[in-house]
Each structure stands twice: as C-alpha cells, then as structure tokens.
C-alpha cells in the first residue's frame, strides 16, 4: 500500500528567513533605512551642489517603503489565514 505523499493534516513548513520573527526584524530594519534615506533627501535638497545626487536617497526610500509594505501585507495575510485555519 502506498503512503499518501500529501496528507491533509500536514502543516506547511515556513523557512526560517520567512518566519514571523524575521519579518518583524526586517520591518524594523526597513524603518531605519527609510528614515536614513529621508534624512539623505533633506540634506541633498538643502545643498545646491548635491541636488543632482538626490536620486539615490529617493530610490532608497521608494525601495525600502515597497519592501516594508510587501512584508507587512505578507505578515498580515499569514496571521489572518493561520488564525482562520485553526478555527476550522
């Protein structure tokens, strides 16, 4: 008799780098990166000789904000769906 390779009771294994703890750590890190890049935007816009280089902190802000929102949505969905599965 064959063993069922995909039983219903098997829990999904989440890798360590995608765990809830690492998501929170990454969100804190991204908040620091976003605040650092916002400070860079204010400094580069304040000095006329550095206004040409303001694209870098703007890019850093947009990428870190995107990653922060993506991680937040992933974490919220995971918490919502895991709570819903345990109630069934």
Secondary structure, DSSP 8 states (H G I E B T S, - for coil): ----SS-TT------GGGSHHHHHHHHHHHHHHHHHHHHHHHHHHHSGGGGGGHHHHHHHHHHHHHHHHHHHHHHHHHHHHHHHHHH-
